Amino acid sequence: MTRIAVLLANGFEDAEAFIVIDVLRRLKLTVETLACHDGREVVSYFNQPVRADALLGERAHDLYDAIVLPGGPQGARNLGQSAQVVEFVKAHMAAGRLVCPLCSAGAHVLAANGLLAGRRYTCSGENYTLYQDGTYVPEPIVEDRNVLSGMGLGFAFHFALTIGAKFVAPDIVQTQAQHIYIEDWTPDTATT
C-alpha cells in the first residue's frame, strides 16, 4: 500500500493542498495529512480551518512513499522553519523517498535548509533568488532524483498527476486526468 503524507502548516495554500489530496485519493492512494505544530487544527492561507489526520510528531519516525509540501507565502516558511519538518524531509531524502514541494515550498523548505544537494528544482516567483542551494529551472514541473517540484498553483493538477504516476499505472492516471478534464497531461511530458 502506497502511503503519501501531505504536510500542513498554518498559512498553507488551500488549493495546492486540496487539489493534490483530491487527485491522489482519486488514484486510490492512501494520503494522510499531517499538522506540523502542536495541534491537529491548521488554518490555511485563506483562513480556512482544517483538521489534519495526525500530528507530524506522531508520525515523525514513519517513512512514507512520498511527502508533499504545499506552498503558501507563510505556510511554506512555517514548514521550512520547523526543525521537525526539516528532520522529516531529511529522513525521506536519505531513504530515497519522493519529496514533492509545490510553489514556494521548494525554496522556503528545501533550498532554505540546504536539502537539495545540487538537485534541479522549480518554485514560484523569485523565491529561488533567496537561497544558494540547488539549481532553479523555470519549468512547471521538475524532477531530479527523488525531488519532484512544481512551480505553483496553476500546475497543481499536473503536479498531483505526476506524483500519482510514480505509483499507479499510466493508463489509470490518464483515465483520471481525462475524467477531470486535464487533457494535456501525459507522463512523457510532465517533467523536465
Secondary structure as GFF3:
##gff-version 3
##sequence-region A 1 192
A	DSSP	beta_strand	3	8	.	.	.	ID=ss1
A	DSSP	alpha_helix	14	26	.	.	.	ID=ss2
A	DSSP	beta_strand	30	35	.	.	.	ID=ss3
A	DSSP	beta_strand	41	43	.	.	.	ID=ss4
A	DSSP	beta_strand	49	51	.	.	.	ID=ss5
A	DSSP	beta_strand	54	55	.	.	.	ID=ss6
A	DSSP	alpha_helix	56	59	.	.	.	ID=ss7
A	DSSP	beta_strand	66	69	.	.	.	ID=ss8
A	DSSP	alpha_helix	73	80	.	.	.	ID=ss9
A	DSSP	alpha_helix	83	94	.	.	.	ID=ss10
A	DSSP	beta_strand	98	101	.	.	.	ID=ss11
A	DSSP	alpha_helix	105	105	.	.	.	ID=ss12
A	DSSP	pi_helix	106	110	.	.	.	ID=ss13
A	DSSP	three_ten_helix	111	113	.	.	.	ID=ss14
A	DSSP	beta_strand	120	121	.	.	.	ID=ss15
A	DSSP	three_ten_helix	127	130	.	.	.	ID=ss16
A	DSSP	beta_strand	135	136	.	.	.	ID=ss17
A	DSSP	beta_strand	141	144	.	.	.	ID=ss18
A	DSSP	beta_strand	147	150	.	.	.	ID=ss19
A	DSSP	three_ten_helix	153	155	.	.	.	ID=ss20
A	DSSP	alpha_helix	156	164	.	.	.	ID=ss21
A	DSSP	alpha_helix	170	179	.	.	.	ID=ss22
###
